[in-house]
Amino acid sequence: MPDQATTAATIDVRAIAPRERHPSIFLAFGKLAAGQAMDLVNDHDPRPLYYQFQEELPGQFTWSYLENGPAQWRVRIQKQRAPGHGSGQCCGACGGA
């Protein structure tokens, strides 16, 4: 069961041109504050997106399936605090101070 993060946005990628999907998702994720989440709706398992998140933002997100097809997948992607946050040297990545 996913935690009770504040869901700041729901993105239905089925309405977005395929070449614009991942950039749009990363842009929306970048606007989230630490602890906020976005729900992603797709017509297939977005596993390649998960691997891209792992590569580009390791340790900065959680990924929880809310619905596993077969016609629709829903995933909650929550922004975590940036590594080292709270050390007095905030990098600003999470939107916090």
DRENBA-202955 format. One record per residue: x, y, z negated of N, C-alpha, C in turn; residue number from 1. Coordinates in nm, 2 decimals, decimal comma. Atoms other than C-alpha are relative to their C-alpha. Layout:
<lotors>
LOTOR     n_u     n_v     n_w    ca_u    ca_v    ca_w     c_u     c_v     c_w   nr
LOTOR       X       Y       Z       X       Y       Z       X       Y       Z  NUM
...
</lotors>
This chain:
<lotors>
LOTOR     n_u     n_v     n_w    ca_u    ca_v    ca_w     c_u     c_v     c_w   nr
LOTOR    0,08   -0,12    0,00    0,00    0,00    0,00    0,09    0,12    0,00    1
LOTOR   -0,08   -0,12    0,00    0,15    0,34    0,10   -0,03    0,08   -0,12    2
LOTOR    0,03   -0,09    0,12    0,19    0,59   -0,18   -0,09    0,12    0,04    3
LOTOR    0,10   -0,11   -0,02   -0,04    0,89   -0,21    0,07    0,13    0,04    4
LOTOR   -0,06   -0,12   -0,05    0,17    1,14   -0,01   -0,11    0,09    0,06    5
LOTOR    0,09   -0,09   -0,07    0,00    1,45    0,12    0,02   -0,02    0,15    6
LOTOR    0,00    0,01   -0,15   -0,09    1,39    0,48   -0,02    0,13    0,06    7
LOTOR    0,00   -0,13   -0,06   -0,01    1,71    0,66   -0,05    0,01    0,14    8
LOTOR    0,04    0,00   -0,14   -0,09    1,60    1,01   -0,03   -0,14    0,04    9
LOTOR    0,03    0,13   -0,07   -0,24    1,32    1,22    0,03    0,03    0,15   10
LOTOR   -0,04   -0,01   -0,14   -0,08    1,28    1,56   -0,05   -0,12    0,08   11
LOTOR    0,05    0,11   -0,09   -0,27    1,07    1,82    0,09    0,01    0,13   12
LOTOR   -0,09    0,00   -0,11    0,01    1,00    2,07   -0,06   -0,05    0,13   13
LOTOR    0,07    0,05   -0,13   -0,23    0,84    2,32   -0,04    0,11    0,09   14
LOTOR    0,04   -0,11   -0,08   -0,32    1,19    2,43    0,12    0,08    0,05   15
LOTOR   -0,12   -0,08   -0,03    0,05    1,30    2,48    0,07   -0,08    0,11   16
LOTOR   -0,08    0,06   -0,11    0,25    1,23    2,80    0,11   -0,08   -0,06   17
LOTOR   -0,10    0,09    0,05    0,49    0,94    2,74    0,13    0,07   -0,03   18
LOTOR   -0,14   -0,06    0,02    0,81    1,15    2,79    0,00    0,10   -0,11   19
LOTOR    0,00   -0,11    0,10    0,69    1,41    2,54   -0,04   -0,06   -0,14   20
LOTOR    0,05    0,05    0,13    0,58    1,17    2,26    0,11    0,01   -0,11   21
LOTOR   -0,10    0,00    0,11    0,90    1,12    2,06    0,05    0,14   -0,03   22
LOTOR   -0,03   -0,13    0,04    1,01    1,48    2,09   -0,11    0,07   -0,08   23
LOTOR    0,11   -0,06    0,07    0,67    1,59    1,97   -0,01   -0,05   -0,14   24
LOTOR    0,00    0,06    0,13    0,68    1,35    1,68    0,11    0,05   -0,09   25
LOTOR   -0,11   -0,04    0,07    1,02    1,45    1,57   -0,01    0,15   -0,04   26
LOTOR    0,03   -0,14    0,03    0,92    1,82    1,59   -0,10    0,01   -0,11   27
LOTOR    0,10    0,00    0,11    0,61    1,76    1,37    0,07   -0,05   -0,13   28
LOTOR   -0,06    0,05    0,12    0,82    1,56    1,12    0,09    0,10   -0,06   29
LOTOR   -0,10   -0,10    0,05    1,08    1,84    1,10   -0,08    0,11   -0,07   30
LOTOR    0,08   -0,11    0,06    0,80    2,08    0,99   -0,06   -0,05   -0,14   31
LOTOR    0,05    0,05    0,12    0,70    1,86    0,70    0,09    0,04   -0,12   32
LOTOR   -0,08   -0,02    0,13    0,81    1,95    0,34    0,02   -0,14   -0,06   33
LOTOR   -0,03    0,12    0,07    0,96    1,68    0,13   -0,13   -0,05   -0,08   34
LOTOR    0,12    0,05    0,07    0,68    1,45    0,00   -0,12    0,00    0,09   35
LOTOR    0,11    0,00   -0,09    0,45    1,53    0,29    0,01   -0,11    0,10   36
LOTOR    0,00    0,11   -0,10    0,35    1,27    0,55   -0,08    0,04    0,12   37
LOTOR    0,08   -0,01   -0,11    0,21    1,25    0,89   -0,05   -0,14    0,04   38
LOTOR    0,05    0,12   -0,05   -0,01    0,98    1,03    0,01    0,00    0,15   39
LOTOR   -0,02    0,02   -0,14    0,07    0,85    1,38   -0,10   -0,10    0,05   40
LOTOR    0,10    0,10   -0,06   -0,20    0,68    1,60    0,05   -0,03    0,14   41
LOTOR   -0,05    0,05   -0,13   -0,09    0,47    1,90   -0,07   -0,12    0,05   42
LOTOR    0,06    0,12   -0,05   -0,21    0,20    2,13    0,09   -0,12    0,01   43
LOTOR   -0,09    0,11    0,01    0,09   -0,02    2,07    0,09    0,02   -0,13   44
LOTOR   -0,08   -0,01    0,12    0,33   -0,09    1,78    0,12    0,10    0,03   45
LOTOR   -0,11   -0,10   -0,03    0,57    0,21    1,76    0,13   -0,04   -0,05   46
LOTOR   -0,13    0,05    0,06    0,86    0,00    1,65    0,12    0,07    0,06   47
LOTOR   -0,12   -0,07   -0,05    1,11    0,17    1,90    0,01    0,14   -0,07   48
LOTOR   -0,01   -0,13    0,07    1,02    0,50    1,73    0,06   -0,02   -0,14   49
LOTOR   -0,06    0,03    0,13    1,10    0,35    1,39    0,15   -0,01    0,01   50
LOTOR   -0,14    0,01   -0,01    1,44    0,25    1,51    0,07    0,13    0,03   51
LOTOR   -0,06   -0,13   -0,03    1,50    0,60    1,65    0,00    0,08   -0,13   52
LOTOR    0,00   -0,06    0,13    1,40    0,74    1,31    0,12   -0,05   -0,09   53
LOTOR   -0,11    0,06    0,08    1,65    0,50    1,14    0,13    0,06    0,05   54
LOTOR   -0,13   -0,05   -0,06    1,93    0,62    1,38    0,02    0,14   -0,03   55
LOTOR   -0,02   -0,15    0,01    1,86    0,99    1,36   -0,02    0,06   -0,14   56
LOTOR    0,04   -0,06    0,13    1,72    1,04    1,00    0,01   -0,11   -0,11   57
LOTOR   -0,01    0,11    0,10    1,85    0,75    0,78   -0,02    0,05   -0,14   58
LOTOR    0,02   -0,04    0,14    1,72    0,77    0,43   -0,09    0,12   -0,02   59
LOTOR    0,08   -0,12    0,02    1,50    1,07    0,50   -0,15   -0,02    0,03   60
LOTOR    0,14    0,03   -0,03    1,17    0,89    0,57   -0,04   -0,13   -0,06   61
LOTOR    0,06    0,13    0,02    0,94    0,61    0,47   -0,10   -0,03    0,11   62
LOTOR    0,08    0,05   -0,11    0,74    0,41    0,72   -0,10   -0,10   -0,05   63
LOTOR    0,10    0,09    0,05    0,41    0,24    0,63   -0,11   -0,02    0,10   64
LOTOR    0,11    0,03   -0,10    0,17    0,06    0,86   -0,13    0,01   -0,08   65
LOTOR    0,13   -0,02    0,05   -0,19    0,16    0,79   -0,10   -0,09    0,08   66
LOTOR    0,08    0,08   -0,09   -0,34   -0,04    1,08    0,10   -0,07    0,10   67
LOTOR   -0,09    0,07   -0,08   -0,17   -0,31    1,29   -0,07   -0,06    0,12   68
LOTOR    0,06    0,05   -0,13   -0,36   -0,34    1,62   -0,12   -0,10   -0,02   69
LOTOR   -0,07    0,01   -0,13   -0,45   -0,51    1,83   -0,03    0,12    0,10   70
LOTOR    0,03   -0,12   -0,09   -0,62   -0,20    1,99    0,06    0,13   -0,04   71
LOTOR   -0,05   -0,13    0,05   -0,48    0,07    1,77    0,09   -0,03   -0,12   72
LOTOR   -0,10    0,01    0,11   -0,18    0,11    1,54    0,00    0,14   -0,07   73
LOTOR   -0,02   -0,12    0,08   -0,16    0,37    1,26    0,11   -0,02   -0,10   74
LOTOR   -0,12    0,00    0,08    0,16    0,45    1,08    0,01    0,13   -0,08   75
LOTOR   -0,03   -0,12    0,08    0,23    0,69    0,79    0,15    0,02   -0,01   76
LOTOR   -0,14   -0,03    0,01    0,57    0,85    0,81    0,01    0,12   -0,10   77
LOTOR   -0,01   -0,10    0,11    0,66    1,04    0,49    0,14    0,05   -0,01   78
LOTOR   -0,13   -0,06    0,01    0,95    1,28    0,46    0,05   -0,01   -0,15   79
LOTOR   -0,06    0,02    0,13    1,18    1,20    0,17    0,09    0,12   -0,03   80
LOTOR   -0,10   -0,10    0,03    1,41    1,44   -0,01    0,13   -0,04    0,07   81
LOTOR   -0,13    0,02   -0,06    1,74    1,48    0,17    0,10   -0,06   -0,10   82
LOTOR   -0,10    0,06    0,09    2,03    1,28    0,03    0,08    0,11   -0,07   83
LOTOR   -0,07   -0,10    0,07    2,20    1,48   -0,24   -0,08    0,11   -0,05   84
LOTOR    0,09   -0,10    0,05    1,90    1,69   -0,31   -0,01    0,00   -0,15   85
LOTOR    0,00   -0,01    0,15    1,89    1,81   -0,67    0,14    0,01   -0,06   86
LOTOR   -0,13    0,00    0,05    2,26    1,82   -0,69    0,05    0,15   -0,02   87
LOTOR   -0,04   -0,14    0,01    2,26    2,20   -0,68    0,06    0,05    0,13   88
LOTOR   -0,05   -0,03   -0,13    2,38    2,20   -0,32   -0,10   -0,04    0,11   89
LOTOR    0,10    0,03   -0,09    2,06    2,19   -0,12    0,04    0,04    0,14   90
LOTOR   -0,04   -0,03   -0,14    2,12    2,16    0,25   -0,11    0,07    0,08   91
LOTOR    0,12   -0,06   -0,06    1,77    2,29    0,33   -0,07   -0,09    0,10   92
LOTOR    0,06    0,10   -0,10    1,68    1,98    0,54   -0,14   -0,03   -0,04   93
LOTOR    0,14    0,04    0,04    1,37    1,91    0,33   -0,09    0,11   -0,02   94
LOTOR    0,08   -0,12    0,02    1,24    2,26    0,31   -0,01    0,05   -0,14   95
LOTOR   -0,01   -0,03    0,14    1,31    2,27   -0,06    0,12    0,08   -0,03   96
LOTOR   -0,12   -0,07    0,04    1,56    2,46   -0,26    0,06   -0,07   -0,12   97
</lotors>
